């Protein structure tokens, strides 16, 4: 399902947090944020923080609605990364 979702991902795709995933999002230096998971930490550009927080809290599920990023290309890049890291799953 993950591979198929990655291949078909577009601005209208809907994603949700992987069930049961525990996470913590925190600043990590001046230009990055750290998404801490049970078994690893994912470092992302600080500008991604509003979008990551929105999707992790369930405030946003449509990729094209992710806040704080300048365009759909950046939103898709972030969504692909979070799908590959198994943080998000297709709705």
Residue pairs with C-beta under 8 A, 6 or more apart in sequence:
1 89
1 90
2 83
2 84
2 86
2 89
2 90
5 13
5 15
5 83
5 89
5 90
6 80
6 83
6 84
9 63
9 76
9 79
9 80
9 83
10 63
10 76
11 62
11 63
11 64
11 72
11 75
11 76
12 62
12 63
12 64
13 62
13 63
13 79
13 90
14 61
14 62
14 63
14 90
14 91
15 55
15 61
15 63
15 79
15 82
15 83
15 88
15 89
15 90
15 91
16 55
16 58
16 61
16 88
16 89
16 90
16 91
17 23
17 55
17 56
17 58
17 87
17 88
17 89
18 86
18 87
18 88
18 89
19 89
21 37
21 38
21 87
22 37
22 38
23 35
23 36
23 37
23 56
23 87
24 35
24 36
25 33
25 34
25 35
25 36
25 49
25 52
25 53
25 56
26 33
26 34
26 36
27 33
27 34
27 46
28 34
28 43
30 46
31 45
31 46
32 43
32 44
32 45
32 46
33 43
33 44
33 45
33 46
33 48
33 49
33 52
34 41
34 42
34 43
34 44
35 41
35 42
35 43
35 44
35 52
35 56
35 87
37 87
42 81
42 85
42 87
44 52
44 78
44 81
47 68
47 69
48 68
48 69
48 78
49 68
50 66
50 67
50 68
51 60
51 66
51 67
51 68
51 69
51 75
51 78
52 78
52 82
53 59
54 60
54 66
54 67
55 61
55 66
55 79
55 82
55 88
56 87
60 66
60 67
61 91
63 72
63 75
63 76
63 79
64 72
64 75
66 75
66 78
66 79
69 75
69 78
79 88
82 88
83 89
83 90
